Amino acid sequence: MNVSPCVPQVSAVNKYDPPLEVVAAREHMSHMVYQLMQPQVIYDSTLPSLDSPYPMLVLTGPQACGKRELAHKLCREFNDFFAYG
Protein backbone atom coordinates (compact mmCIF):
# COMPACT_ATOMS: atom_id res chain seq x y z
CA MET A 1 0.00 0.00 0.00
CA ASN A 2 1.47 3.31 -1.07
CA VAL A 3 0.76 6.30 1.11
CA SER A 4 0.92 9.66 -0.54
CA PRO A 5 3.36 12.10 1.15
CA CYS A 6 0.57 14.69 1.17
CA VAL A 7 -1.65 12.64 3.49
CA PRO A 8 -0.83 13.33 7.18
CA GLN A 9 -0.27 10.36 9.44
CA VAL A 10 -2.49 10.28 12.52
CA SER A 11 -1.88 8.39 15.73
CA ALA A 12 -4.71 7.64 18.10
CA VAL A 13 -4.98 6.76 21.78
CA ASN A 14 -7.81 4.61 23.02
CA LYS A 15 -9.44 6.75 25.76
CA TYR A 16 -11.34 3.79 27.20
CA ASP A 17 -8.34 1.47 27.57
CA PRO A 18 -5.22 3.67 27.42
CA PRO A 19 -1.69 2.23 27.56
CA LEU A 20 -0.08 1.96 31.01
CA GLU A 21 2.30 4.82 30.21
CA VAL A 22 -0.65 7.16 29.67
CA VAL A 23 -2.33 6.01 32.90
CA ALA A 24 0.91 6.48 34.87
CA ALA A 25 1.53 9.95 33.39
CA ARG A 26 -2.04 11.04 34.19
CA GLU A 27 -1.81 9.74 37.78
CA HIS A 28 1.56 11.44 38.27
CA MET A 29 0.18 14.74 37.00
CA SER A 30 -2.85 14.46 39.32
CA HIS A 31 -0.59 13.65 42.30
CA MET A 32 1.72 16.61 41.60
CA VAL A 33 -1.20 19.06 41.28
CA TYR A 34 -2.76 17.72 44.50
CA GLN A 35 0.58 17.99 46.34
CA LEU A 36 1.10 21.60 45.20
CA MET A 37 -2.37 22.53 46.46
CA GLN A 38 -1.64 21.30 50.01
CA PRO A 39 -0.65 23.93 52.58
CA GLN A 40 2.97 23.86 53.68
CA VAL A 41 3.26 23.41 57.43
CA ILE A 42 6.25 23.59 59.74
CA TYR A 43 5.41 21.42 62.71
CA ASP A 44 6.43 22.55 66.19
CA SER A 45 8.16 19.22 66.76
CA THR A 46 10.72 19.94 64.01
CA LEU A 47 11.97 23.26 65.37
CA PRO A 48 13.22 24.35 68.81
CA SER A 49 11.26 27.57 68.25
CA LEU A 50 9.92 29.46 65.27
CA ASP A 51 12.32 32.32 66.06
CA SER A 52 15.49 30.21 65.82
CA PRO A 53 15.05 27.31 63.41
CA TYR A 54 17.97 24.97 62.97
CA PRO A 55 19.03 23.34 59.71
CA MET A 56 18.59 19.63 59.18
CA LEU A 57 21.47 17.34 58.26
CA VAL A 58 20.60 14.18 56.36
CA LEU A 59 23.26 11.49 56.03
CA THR A 60 22.89 9.29 52.97
CA GLY A 61 25.02 6.51 51.58
CA PRO A 62 25.08 2.80 50.84
CA GLN A 63 24.50 0.18 53.51
CA ALA A 64 27.28 -0.34 56.04
CA CYS A 65 29.28 2.75 55.05
CA GLY A 66 29.34 4.26 58.56
CA LYS A 67 26.36 6.65 58.59
CA ARG A 68 25.20 5.58 62.05
CA GLU A 69 28.69 5.82 63.56
CA LEU A 70 29.14 9.29 62.07
CA ALA A 71 25.75 10.39 63.43
CA HIS A 72 26.64 9.12 66.91
CA LYS A 73 30.00 10.87 66.79
CA LEU A 74 28.46 14.17 65.67
CA CYS A 75 25.84 14.01 68.43
CA ARG A 76 28.49 13.22 71.08
CA GLU A 77 31.12 15.76 70.07
CA PHE A 78 28.82 18.59 68.93
CA ASN A 79 25.76 18.09 71.13
CA ASP A 80 25.02 21.83 71.05
CA PHE A 81 24.47 21.61 67.29
CA PHE A 82 23.31 18.06 66.53
CA ALA A 83 20.60 15.80 67.90
CA TYR A 84 18.47 12.98 66.58
CA GLY A 85 15.15 13.93 65.03
PDB file of N, CA, C and O in Angstrom:
ATOM      1  N   MET A   1       0.838  -1.175   0.000  1.00  0.00           N
ATOM      2  CA  MET A   1       0.000   0.000   0.000  1.00  0.00           C
ATOM      3  C   MET A   1       0.881   1.235   0.000  1.00  0.00           C
ATOM      4  O   MET A   1       1.711   1.416   0.890  1.00  0.00           O
ATOM      5  N   ASN A   2       0.700   2.073  -0.987  1.00  0.00           N
ATOM      6  CA  ASN A   2       1.466   3.311  -1.070  1.00  0.00           C
ATOM      7  C   ASN A   2       0.689   4.436  -0.403  1.00  0.00           C
ATOM      8  O   ASN A   2      -0.498   4.633  -0.660  1.00  0.00           O
ATOM      9  N   VAL A   3       1.378   5.161   0.451  1.00  0.00           N
ATOM     10  CA  VAL A   3       0.755   6.303   1.106  1.00  0.00           C
ATOM     11  C   VAL A   3       1.344   7.551   0.490  1.00  0.00           C
ATOM     12  O   VAL A   3       2.562   7.705   0.399  1.00  0.00           O
ATOM     13  N   SER A   4       0.481   8.421   0.079  1.00  0.00           N
ATOM     14  CA  SER A   4       0.920   9.662  -0.537  1.00  0.00           C
ATOM     15  C   SER A   4       1.599  10.536   0.518  1.00  0.00           C
ATOM     16  O   SER A   4       1.123  10.587   1.652  1.00  0.00           O
ATOM     17  N   PRO A   5       2.695  11.226   0.187  1.00  0.00           N
ATOM     18  CA  PRO A   5       3.362  12.098   1.151  1.00  0.00           C
ATOM     19  C   PRO A   5       2.500  13.291   1.564  1.00  0.00           C
ATOM     20  O   PRO A   5       2.813  13.960   2.549  1.00  0.00           O
ATOM     21  N   CYS A   6       1.440  13.563   0.842  1.00  0.00           N
ATOM     22  CA  CYS A   6       0.571  14.694   1.171  1.00  0.00           C
ATOM     23  C   CYS A   6      -0.445  14.346   2.255  1.00  0.00           C
ATOM     24  O   CYS A   6      -1.034  15.243   2.859  1.00  0.00           O
ATOM     25  N   VAL A   7      -0.658  13.047   2.508  1.00  0.00           N
ATOM     26  CA  VAL A   7      -1.650  12.636   3.493  1.00  0.00           C
ATOM     27  C   VAL A   7      -0.972  12.580   4.867  1.00  0.00           C
ATOM     28  O   VAL A   7       0.003  11.848   5.039  1.00  0.00           O
ATOM     29  N   PRO A   8      -1.475  13.346   5.851  1.00  0.00           N
ATOM     30  CA  PRO A   8      -0.833  13.329   7.183  1.00  0.00           C
ATOM     31  C   PRO A   8      -1.104  12.011   7.899  1.00  0.00           C
ATOM     32  O   PRO A   8      -2.176  11.421   7.770  1.00  0.00           O
ATOM     33  N   GLN A   9      -0.122  11.573   8.643  1.00  0.00           N
ATOM     34  CA  GLN A   9      -0.271  10.361   9.437  1.00  0.00           C
ATOM     35  C   GLN A   9      -0.873  10.749  10.788  1.00  0.00           C
ATOM     36  O   GLN A   9      -0.479  11.759  11.372  1.00  0.00           O
ATOM     37  N   VAL A  10      -1.803   9.975  11.278  1.00  0.00           N
ATOM     38  CA  VAL A  10      -2.495  10.276  12.524  1.00  0.00           C
ATOM     39  C   VAL A  10      -2.299   9.111  13.475  1.00  0.00           C
ATOM     40  O   VAL A  10      -2.465   7.950  13.102  1.00  0.00           O
ATOM     41  N   SER A  11      -1.944   9.437  14.709  1.00  0.00           N
ATOM     42  CA  SER A  11      -1.878   8.385  15.729  1.00  0.00           C
ATOM     43  C   SER A  11      -3.025   8.609  16.696  1.00  0.00           C
ATOM     44  O   SER A  11      -3.417   9.747  16.954  1.00  0.00           O
ATOM     45  N   ALA A  12      -3.553   7.541  17.223  1.00  0.00           N
ATOM     46  CA  ALA A  12      -4.714   7.636  18.102  1.00  0.00           C
ATOM     47  C   ALA A  12      -4.425   6.923  19.411  1.00  0.00           C
ATOM     48  O   ALA A  12      -3.636   5.979  19.462  1.00  0.00           O
ATOM     49  N   VAL A  13      -5.079   7.391  20.471  1.00  0.00           N
ATOM     50  CA  VAL A  13      -4.985   6.756  21.775  1.00  0.00           C
ATOM     51  C   VAL A  13      -6.388   6.343  22.180  1.00  0.00           C
ATOM     52  O   VAL A  13      -7.323   7.141  22.119  1.00  0.00           O
ATOM     53  N   ASN A  14      -6.528   5.111  22.587  1.00  0.00           N
ATOM     54  CA  ASN A  14      -7.813   4.611  23.024  1.00  0.00           C
ATOM     55  C   ASN A  14      -8.117   5.210  24.402  1.00  0.00           C
ATOM     56  O   ASN A  14      -7.437   4.875  25.372  1.00  0.00           O
ATOM     57  N   LYS A  15      -9.116   6.082  24.509  1.00  0.00           N
ATOM     58  CA  LYS A  15      -9.443   6.749  25.763  1.00  0.00           C
ATOM     59  C   LYS A  15     -10.070   5.803  26.771  1.00  0.00           C
ATOM     60  O   LYS A  15     -10.024   6.068  27.972  1.00  0.00           O
ATOM     61  N   TYR A  16     -10.654   4.710  26.310  1.00  0.00           N
ATOM     62  CA  TYR A  16     -11.345   3.789  27.201  1.00  0.00           C
ATOM     63  C   TYR A  16     -10.423   2.711  27.755  1.00  0.00           C
ATOM     64  O   TYR A  16     -10.727   2.120  28.791  1.00  0.00           O
ATOM     65  N   ASP A  17      -9.324   2.449  27.098  1.00  0.00           N
ATOM     66  CA  ASP A  17      -8.345   1.471  27.568  1.00  0.00           C
ATOM     67  C   ASP A  17      -6.953   1.980  27.184  1.00  0.00           C
ATOM     68  O   ASP A  17      -6.297   1.395  26.322  1.00  0.00           O
ATOM     69  N   PRO A  18      -6.495   3.080  27.826  1.00  0.00           N
ATOM     70  CA  PRO A  18      -5.216   3.669  27.419  1.00  0.00           C
ATOM     71  C   PRO A  18      -4.036   2.788  27.836  1.00  0.00           C
ATOM     72  O   PRO A  18      -4.162   1.959  28.737  1.00  0.00           O
ATOM     73  N   PRO A  19      -2.893   2.974  27.178  1.00  0.00           N
ATOM     74  CA  PRO A  19      -1.692   2.230  27.559  1.00  0.00           C
ATOM     75  C   PRO A  19      -1.275   2.600  28.986  1.00  0.00           C
ATOM     76  O   PRO A  19      -1.644   3.661  29.490  1.00  0.00           O
ATOM     77  N   LEU A  20      -0.508   1.722  29.628  1.00  0.00           N
ATOM     78  CA  LEU A  20      -0.080   1.959  31.010  1.00  0.00           C
ATOM     79  C   LEU A  20       0.741   3.233  31.162  1.00  0.00           C
ATOM     80  O   LEU A  20       0.680   3.885  32.204  1.00  0.00           O
ATOM     81  N   GLU A  21       1.507   3.597  30.133  1.00  0.00           N
ATOM     82  CA  GLU A  21       2.298   4.819  30.212  1.00  0.00           C
ATOM     83  C   GLU A  21       1.403   6.053  30.338  1.00  0.00           C
ATOM     84  O   GLU A  21       1.719   6.994  31.067  1.00  0.00           O
ATOM     85  N   VAL A  22       0.285   6.032  29.617  1.00  0.00           N
ATOM     86  CA  VAL A  22      -0.647   7.162  29.672  1.00  0.00           C
ATOM     87  C   VAL A  22      -1.321   7.220  31.034  1.00  0.00           C
ATOM     88  O   VAL A  22      -1.489   8.303  31.596  1.00  0.00           O
ATOM     89  N   VAL A  23      -1.709   6.067  31.571  1.00  0.00           N
ATOM     90  CA  VAL A  23      -2.332   6.014  32.898  1.00  0.00           C
ATOM     91  C   VAL A  23      -1.353   6.525  33.951  1.00  0.00           C
ATOM     92  O   VAL A  23      -1.731   7.324  34.807  1.00  0.00           O
ATOM     93  N   ALA A  24      -0.100   6.072  33.898  1.00  0.00           N
ATOM     94  CA  ALA A  24       0.908   6.482  34.868  1.00  0.00           C
ATOM     95  C   ALA A  24       1.183   7.983  34.775  1.00  0.00           C
ATOM     96  O   ALA A  24       1.309   8.650  35.802  1.00  0.00           O
ATOM     97  N   ALA A  25       1.277   8.519  33.564  1.00  0.00           N
ATOM     98  CA  ALA A  25       1.528   9.948  33.393  1.00  0.00           C
ATOM     99  C   ALA A  25       0.363  10.770  33.932  1.00  0.00           C
ATOM    100  O   ALA A  25       0.575  11.807  34.561  1.00  0.00           O
ATOM    101  N   ARG A  26      -0.853  10.320  33.695  1.00  0.00           N
ATOM    102  CA  ARG A  26      -2.035  11.035  34.185  1.00  0.00           C
ATOM    103  C   ARG A  26      -2.091  11.002  35.716  1.00  0.00           C
ATOM    104  O   ARG A  26      -2.387  12.019  36.343  1.00  0.00           O
ATOM    105  N   GLU A  27      -1.811   9.849  36.319  1.00  0.00           N
ATOM    106  CA  GLU A  27      -1.814   9.741  37.776  1.00  0.00           C
ATOM    107  C   GLU A  27      -0.713  10.591  38.395  1.00  0.00           C
ATOM    108  O   GLU A  27      -0.928  11.220  39.431  1.00  0.00           O
ATOM    109  N   HIS A  28       0.468  10.618  37.772  1.00  0.00           N
ATOM    110  CA  HIS A  28       1.564  11.440  38.269  1.00  0.00           C
ATOM    111  C   HIS A  28       1.192  12.918  38.223  1.00  0.00           C
ATOM    112  O   HIS A  28       1.454  13.657  39.173  1.00  0.00           O
ATOM    113  N   MET A  29       0.588  13.345  37.133  1.00  0.00           N
ATOM    114  CA  MET A  29       0.176  14.743  37.000  1.00  0.00           C
ATOM    115  C   MET A  29      -0.862  15.092  38.074  1.00  0.00           C
ATOM    116  O   MET A  29      -0.776  16.151  38.696  1.00  0.00           O
ATOM    117  N   SER A  30      -1.833  14.214  38.294  1.00  0.00           N
ATOM    118  CA  SER A  30      -2.847  14.464  39.324  1.00  0.00           C
ATOM    119  C   SER A  30      -2.211  14.543  40.702  1.00  0.00           C
ATOM    120  O   SER A  30      -2.571  15.410  41.498  1.00  0.00           O
ATOM    121  N   HIS A  31      -1.270  13.651  40.996  1.00  0.00           N
ATOM    122  CA  HIS A  31      -0.585  13.653  42.297  1.00  0.00           C
ATOM    123  C   HIS A  31       0.202  14.942  42.495  1.00  0.00           C
ATOM    124  O   HIS A  31       0.163  15.524  43.580  1.00  0.00           O
ATOM    125  N   MET A  32       0.911  15.396  41.475  1.00  0.00           N
ATOM    126  CA  MET A  32       1.716  16.614  41.595  1.00  0.00           C
ATOM    127  C   MET A  32       0.825  17.833  41.822  1.00  0.00           C
ATOM    128  O   MET A  32       1.148  18.685  42.649  1.00  0.00           O
ATOM    129  N   VAL A  33      -0.280  17.927  41.107  1.00  0.00           N
ATOM    130  CA  VAL A  33      -1.199  19.057  41.282  1.00  0.00           C
ATOM    131  C   VAL A  33      -1.794  19.024  42.687  1.00  0.00           C
ATOM    132  O   VAL A  33      -1.883  20.062  43.342  1.00  0.00           O
ATOM    133  N   TYR A  34      -2.200  17.848  43.158  1.00  0.00           N
ATOM    134  CA  TYR A  34      -2.755  17.721  44.505  1.00  0.00           C
ATOM    135  C   TYR A  34      -1.727  18.118  45.550  1.00  0.00           C
ATOM    136  O   TYR A  34      -2.056  18.815  46.510  1.00  0.00           O
ATOM    137  N   GLN A  35      -0.483  17.683  45.376  1.00  0.00           N
ATOM    138  CA  GLN A  35       0.580  17.992  46.343  1.00  0.00           C
ATOM    139  C   GLN A  35       0.858  19.495  46.376  1.00  0.00           C
ATOM    140  O   GLN A  35       1.090  20.047  47.452  1.00  0.00           O
ATOM    141  N   LEU A  36       0.841  20.158  45.242  1.00  0.00           N
ATOM    142  CA  LEU A  36       1.097  21.595  45.204  1.00  0.00           C
ATOM    143  C   LEU A  36      -0.031  22.389  45.860  1.00  0.00           C
ATOM    144  O   LEU A  36       0.194  23.499  46.343  1.00  0.00           O
ATOM    145  N   MET A  37      -1.239  21.831  45.881  1.00  0.00           N
ATOM    146  CA  MET A  37      -2.373  22.531  46.464  1.00  0.00           C
ATOM    147  C   MET A  37      -2.412  22.421  47.989  1.00  0.00           C
ATOM    148  O   MET A  37      -3.140  23.167  48.643  1.00  0.00           O
ATOM    149  N   GLN A  38      -1.631  21.493  48.565  1.00  0.00           N
ATOM    150  CA  GLN A  38      -1.644  21.297  50.010  1.00  0.00           C
ATOM    151  C   GLN A  38      -0.875  22.426  50.704  1.00  0.00           C
ATOM    152  O   GLN A  38       0.154  22.876  50.199  1.00  0.00           O
ATOM    153  N   PRO A  39      -1.372  22.884  51.863  1.00  0.00           N
ATOM    154  CA  PRO A  39      -0.655  23.934  52.582  1.00  0.00           C
ATOM    155  C   PRO A  39       0.664  23.391  53.138  1.00  0.00           C
ATOM    156  O   PRO A  39       0.748  22.235  53.552  1.00  0.00           O
ATOM    157  N   GLN A  40       1.672  24.231  53.140  1.00  0.00           N
ATOM    158  CA  GLN A  40       2.974  23.859  53.677  1.00  0.00           C
ATOM    159  C   GLN A  40       2.998  24.206  55.161  1.00  0.00           C
ATOM    160  O   GLN A  40       2.727  25.345  55.543  1.00  0.00           O
ATOM    161  N   VAL A  41       3.319  23.232  55.984  1.00  0.00           N
ATOM    162  CA  VAL A  41       3.259  23.413  57.429  1.00  0.00           C
ATOM    163  C   VAL A  41       4.613  23.075  58.035  1.00  0.00           C
ATOM    164  O   VAL A  41       5.223  22.066  57.680  1.00  0.00           O
ATOM    165  N   ILE A  42       5.077  23.905  58.937  1.00  0.00           N
ATOM    166  CA  ILE A  42       6.247  23.589  59.742  1.00  0.00           C
ATOM    167  C   ILE A  42       5.720  23.172  61.104  1.00  0.00           C
ATOM    168  O   ILE A  42       5.140  23.983  61.826  1.00  0.00           O
ATOM    169  N   TYR A  43       5.917  21.927  61.451  1.00  0.00           N
ATOM    170  CA  TYR A  43       5.408  21.423  62.714  1.00  0.00           C
ATOM    171  C   TYR A  43       6.290  21.880  63.875  1.00  0.00           C
ATOM    172  O   TYR A  43       7.504  22.011  63.725  1.00  0.00           O
ATOM    173  N   ASP A  44       5.680  22.117  65.015  1.00  0.00           N
ATOM    174  CA  ASP A  44       6.425  22.551  66.195  1.00  0.00           C
ATOM    175  C   ASP A  44       7.471  21.533  66.606  1.00  0.00           C
ATOM    176  O   ASP A  44       8.501  21.901  67.170  1.00  0.00           O
ATOM    177  N   SER A  45       7.226  20.262  66.334  1.00  0.00           N
ATOM    178  CA  SER A  45       8.160  19.223  66.760  1.00  0.00           C
ATOM    179  C   SER A  45       9.458  19.248  65.970  1.00  0.00           C
ATOM    180  O   SER A  45      10.436  18.634  66.398  1.00  0.00           O
ATOM    181  N   THR A  46       9.506  19.938  64.826  1.00  0.00           N
ATOM    182  CA  THR A  46      10.721  19.941  64.014  1.00  0.00           C
ATOM    183  C   THR A  46      11.639  21.111  64.330  1.00  0.00           C
ATOM    184  O   THR A  46      12.785  21.124  63.882  1.00  0.00           O
ATOM    185  N   LEU A  47      11.171  22.084  65.084  1.00  0.00           N
ATOM    186  CA  LEU A  47      11.971  23.265  65.374  1.00  0.00           C
ATOM    187  C   LEU A  47      12.023  23.515  66.877  1.00  0.00           C
ATOM    188  O   LEU A  47      11.036  23.280  67.575  1.00  0.00           O
ATOM    189  N   PRO A  48      13.179  23.997  67.392  1.00  0.00           N
ATOM    190  CA  PRO A  48      13.220  24.354  68.812  1.00  0.00           C
ATOM    191  C   PRO A  48      12.287  25.525  69.099  1.00  0.00           C
ATOM    192  O   PRO A  48      11.632  25.564  70.141  1.00  0.00           O
ATOM    193  N   SER A  49      12.229  26.474  68.176  1.00  0.00           N
ATOM    194  CA  SER A  49      11.263  27.571  68.253  1.00  0.00           C
ATOM    195  C   SER A  49      11.161  28.174  66.865  1.00  0.00           C
ATOM    196  O   SER A  49      12.066  28.011  66.048  1.00  0.00           O
ATOM    197  N   LEU A  50      10.078  28.862  66.596  1.00  0.00           N
ATOM    198  CA  LEU A  50       9.919  29.459  65.270  1.00  0.00           C
ATOM    199  C   LEU A  50      10.862  30.636  65.069  1.00  0.00           C
ATOM    200  O   LEU A  50      11.113  31.041  63.934  1.00  0.00           O
ATOM    201  N   ASP A  51      11.393  31.196  66.172  1.00  0.00           N
ATOM    202  CA  ASP A  51      12.324  32.318  66.062  1.00  0.00           C
ATOM    203  C   ASP A  51      13.729  31.873  65.680  1.00  0.00           C
ATOM    204  O   ASP A  51      14.452  32.611  65.010  1.00  0.00           O
ATOM    205  N   SER A  52      14.124  30.672  66.100  1.00  0.00           N
ATOM    206  CA  SER A  52      15.489  30.212  65.818  1.00  0.00           C
ATOM    207  C   SER A  52      15.456  28.796  65.253  1.00  0.00           C
ATOM    208  O   SER A  52      15.789  27.841  65.955  1.00  0.00           O
ATOM    209  N   PRO A  53      15.060  28.654  63.997  1.00  0.00           N
ATOM    210  CA  PRO A  53      15.053  27.312  63.412  1.00  0.00           C
ATOM    211  C   PRO A  53      16.474  26.820  63.169  1.00  0.00           C
ATOM    212  O   PRO A  53      17.380  27.614  62.921  1.00  0.00           O
ATOM    213  N   TYR A  54      16.658  25.528  63.242  1.00  0.00           N
ATOM    214  CA  TYR A  54      17.968  24.970  62.968  1.00  0.00           C
ATOM    215  C   TYR A  54      17.910  24.168  61.676  1.00  0.00           C
ATOM    216  O   TYR A  54      16.865  23.617  61.330  1.00  0.00           O
ATOM    217  N   PRO A  55      19.026  24.102  60.965  1.00  0.00           N
ATOM    218  CA  PRO A  55      19.030  23.335  59.714  1.00  0.00           C
ATOM    219  C   PRO A  55      19.048  21.842  60.008  1.00  0.00           C
ATOM    220  O   PRO A  55      19.435  21.412  61.094  1.00  0.00           O
ATOM    221  N   MET A  56      18.629  21.074  59.040  1.00  0.00           N
ATOM    222  CA  MET A  56      18.592  19.626  59.177  1.00  0.00           C
ATOM    223  C   MET A  56      19.731  19.027  58.370  1.00  0.00           C
ATOM    224  O   MET A  56      19.986  19.441  57.240  1.00  0.00           O
ATOM    225  N   LEU A  57      20.407  18.061  58.949  1.00  0.00           N
ATOM    226  CA  LEU A  57      21.471  17.337  58.263  1.00  0.00           C
ATOM    227  C   LEU A  57      20.978  15.929  57.999  1.00  0.00           C
ATOM    228  O   LEU A  57      20.559  15.228  58.920  1.00  0.00           O
ATOM    229  N   VAL A  58      21.028  15.514  56.743  1.00  0.00           N
ATOM    230  CA  VAL A  58      20.604  14.179  56.363  1.00  0.00           C
ATOM    231  C   VAL A  58      21.824  13.438  55.843  1.00  0.00           C
ATOM    232  O   VAL A  58      22.473  13.883  54.896  1.00  0.00           O
ATOM    233  N   LEU A  59      22.133  12.309  56.462  1.00  0.00           N
ATOM    234  CA  LEU A  59      23.261  11.493  56.029  1.00  0.00           C
ATOM    235  C   LEU A  59      22.737  10.397  55.110  1.00  0.00           C
ATOM    236  O   LEU A  59      21.843   9.638  55.484  1.00  0.00           O
ATOM    237  N   THR A  60      23.291  10.318  53.921  1.00  0.00           N
ATOM    238  CA  THR A  60      22.895   9.286  52.972  1.00  0.00           C
ATOM    239  C   THR A  60      24.124   8.537  52.495  1.00  0.00           C
ATOM    240  O   THR A  60      25.233   9.072  52.501  1.00  0.00           O
ATOM    241  N   GLY A  61      23.923   7.320  52.089  1.00  0.00           N
ATOM    242  CA  GLY A  61      25.021   6.506  51.576  1.00  0.00           C
ATOM    243  C   GLY A  61      24.591   5.059  51.509  1.00  0.00           C
ATOM    244  O   GLY A  61      23.507   4.707  51.974  1.00  0.00           O
ATOM    245  N   PRO A  62      25.427   4.219  50.936  1.00  0.00           N
ATOM    246  CA  PRO A  62      25.082   2.797  50.839  1.00  0.00           C
ATOM    247  C   PRO A  62      25.084   2.132  52.208  1.00  0.00           C
ATOM    248  O   PRO A  62      25.573   2.694  53.188  1.00  0.00           O
ATOM    249  N   GLN A  63      24.536   0.944  52.256  1.00  0.00           N
ATOM    250  CA  GLN A  63      24.499   0.184  53.508  1.00  0.00           C
ATOM    251  C   GLN A  63      25.900  -0.053  54.027  1.00  0.00           C
ATOM    252  O   GLN A  63      26.837  -0.274  53.261  1.00  0.00           O
ATOM    253  N   ALA A  64      26.028  -0.004  55.349  1.00  0.00           N
ATOM    254  CA  ALA A  64      27.281  -0.343  56.036  1.00  0.00           C
ATOM    255  C   ALA A  64      28.450   0.554  55.640  1.00  0.00           C
ATOM    256  O   ALA A  64      29.587   0.089  55.558  1.00  0.00           O
ATOM    257  N   CYS A  65      28.179   1.843  55.394  1.00  0.00           N
ATOM    258  CA  CYS A  65      29.281   2.751  55.047  1.00  0.00           C
ATOM    259  C   CYS A  65      29.675   3.625  56.228  1.00  0.00           C
ATOM    260  O   CYS A  65      30.626   4.400  56.125  1.00  0.00           O
ATOM    261  N   GLY A  66      28.951   3.517  57.372  1.00  0.00           N
ATOM    262  CA  GLY A  66      29.342   4.265  58.558  1.00  0.00           C
ATOM    263  C   GLY A  66      28.460   5.455  58.877  1.00  0.00           C
ATOM    264  O   GLY A  66      28.871   6.334  59.636  1.00  0.00           O
ATOM    265  N   LYS A  67      27.259   5.510  58.319  1.00  0.00           N
ATOM    266  CA  LYS A  67      26.364   6.648  58.585  1.00  0.00           C
ATOM    267  C   LYS A  67      25.996   6.720  60.065  1.00  0.00           C
ATOM    268  O   LYS A  67      26.045   7.794  60.665  1.00  0.00           O
ATOM    269  N   ARG A  68      25.632   5.595  60.651  1.00  0.00           N
ATOM    270  CA  ARG A  68      25.202   5.581  62.048  1.00  0.00           C
ATOM    271  C   ARG A  68      26.347   5.982  62.983  1.00  0.00           C
ATOM    272  O   ARG A  68      26.141   6.749  63.923  1.00  0.00           O
ATOM    273  N   GLU A  69      27.546   5.466  62.727  1.00  0.00           N
ATOM    274  CA  GLU A  69      28.691   5.822  63.563  1.00  0.00           C
ATOM    275  C   GLU A  69      28.997   7.309  63.462  1.00  0.00           C
ATOM    276  O   GLU A  69      29.308   7.951  64.466  1.00  0.00           O
ATOM    277  N   LEU A  70      28.911   7.857  62.256  1.00  0.00           N
ATOM    278  CA  LEU A  70      29.138   9.288  62.069  1.00  0.00           C
ATOM    279  C   LEU A  70      28.080  10.105  62.798  1.00  0.00           C
ATOM    280  O   LEU A  70      28.401  11.118  63.419  1.00  0.00           O
ATOM    281  N   ALA A  71      26.827   9.679  62.730  1.00  0.00           N
ATOM    282  CA  ALA A  71      25.747  10.387  63.425  1.00  0.00           C
ATOM    283  C   ALA A  71      25.980  10.366  64.927  1.00  0.00           C
ATOM    284  O   ALA A  71      25.815  11.388  65.594  1.00  0.00           O
ATOM    285  N   HIS A  72      26.364   9.205  65.472  1.00  0.00           N
ATOM    286  CA  HIS A  72      26.642   9.116  66.911  1.00  0.00           C
ATOM    287  C   HIS A  72      27.796  10.030  67.307  1.00  0.00           C
ATOM    288  O   HIS A  72      27.746  10.703  68.337  1.00  0.00           O
ATOM    289  N   LYS A  73      28.827  10.043  66.483  1.00  0.00           N
ATOM    290  CA  LYS A  73      30.004  10.867  66.789  1.00  0.00           C
ATOM    291  C   LYS A  73      29.646  12.361  66.748  1.00  0.00           C
ATOM    292  O   LYS A  73      30.069  13.123  67.618  1.00  0.00           O
ATOM    293  N   LEU A  74      28.882  12.773  65.756  1.00  0.00           N
ATOM    294  CA  LEU A  74      28.464  14.170  65.670  1.00  0.00           C
ATOM    295  C   LEU A  74      27.629  14.570  66.875  1.00  0.00           C
ATOM    296  O   LEU A  74      27.812  15.654  67.428  1.00  0.00           O
ATOM    297  N   CYS A  75      26.712  13.700  67.286  1.00  0.00           N
ATOM    298  CA  CYS A  75      25.841  14.007  68.428  1.00  0.00           C
ATOM    299  C   CYS A  75      26.631  14.038  69.733  1.00  0.00           C
ATOM    300  O   CYS A  75      26.300  14.812  70.632  1.00  0.00           O
ATOM    301  N   ARG A  76      27.674  13.207  69.854  1.00  0.00           N
ATOM    302  CA  ARG A  76      28.491  13.217  71.080  1.00  0.00           C
ATOM    303  C   ARG A  76      29.394  14.439  71.144  1.00  0.00           C
ATOM    304  O   ARG A  76      29.444  15.130  72.161  1.00  0.00           O
ATOM    305  N   GLU A  77      30.109  14.704  70.050  1.00  0.00           N
ATOM    306  CA  GLU A  77      31.117  15.761  70.071  1.00  0.00           C
ATOM    307  C   GLU A  77      30.536  17.162  69.893  1.00  0.00           C
ATOM    308  O   GLU A  77      31.111  18.131  70.389  1.00  0.00           O
ATOM    309  N   PHE A  78      29.427  17.283  69.205  1.00  0.00           N
ATOM    310  CA  PHE A  78      28.820  18.590  68.935  1.00  0.00           C
ATOM    311  C   PHE A  78      27.368  18.592  69.383  1.00  0.00           C
ATOM    312  O   PHE A  78      26.472  18.923  68.606  1.00  0.00           O
ATOM    313  N   ASN A  79      27.132  18.217  70.653  1.00  0.00           N
ATOM    314  CA  ASN A  79      25.763  18.093  71.126  1.00  0.00           C
ATOM    315  C   ASN A  79      25.013  19.407  71.206  1.00  0.00           C
ATOM    316  O   ASN A  79      23.792  19.397  71.360  1.00  0.00           O
ATOM    317  N   ASP A  80      25.701  20.547  71.107  1.00  0.00           N
ATOM    318  CA  ASP A  80      25.021  21.830  71.053  1.00  0.00           C
ATOM    319  C   ASP A  80      24.403  22.066  69.673  1.00  0.00           C
ATOM    320  O   ASP A  80      23.479  22.868  69.533  1.00  0.00           O
ATOM    321  N   PHE A  81      24.914  21.368  68.658  1.00  0.00           N
ATOM    322  CA  PHE A  81      24.471  21.608  67.290  1.00  0.00           C
ATOM    323  C   PHE A  81      23.672  20.461  66.690  1.00  0.00           C
ATOM    324  O   PHE A  81      22.819  20.685  65.831  1.00  0.00           O
ATOM    325  N   PHE A  82      23.940  19.224  67.135  1.00  0.00           N
ATOM    326  CA  PHE A  82      23.307  18.060  66.527  1.00  0.00           C
ATOM    327  C   PHE A  82      22.543  17.239  67.545  1.00  0.00           C
ATOM    328  O   PHE A  82      22.964  17.091  68.693  1.00  0.00           O
ATOM    329  N   ALA A  83      21.418  16.712  67.107  1.00  0.00           N
ATOM    330  CA  ALA A  83      20.596  15.799  67.896  1.00  0.00           C
ATOM    331  C   ALA A  83      19.803  14.941  66.931  1.00  0.00           C
ATOM    332  O   ALA A  83      19.664  15.275  65.754  1.00  0.00           O
ATOM    333  N   TYR A  84      19.285  13.835  67.437  1.00  0.00           N
ATOM    334  CA  TYR A  84      18.467  12.979  66.584  1.00  0.00           C
ATOM    335  C   TYR A  84      17.083  13.562  66.467  1.00  0.00           C
ATOM    336  O   TYR A  84      16.535  14.098  67.430  1.00  0.00           O
ATOM    337  N   GLY A  85      16.509  13.452  65.257  1.00  0.00           N
ATOM    338  CA  GLY A  85      15.148  13.927  65.029  1.00  0.00           C
ATOM    339  C   GLY A  85      14.150  12.818  65.208  1.00  0.00           C
ATOM    340  O   GLY A  85      12.948  13.037  65.054  1.00  0.00           O
TER     341      GLY A  85
END
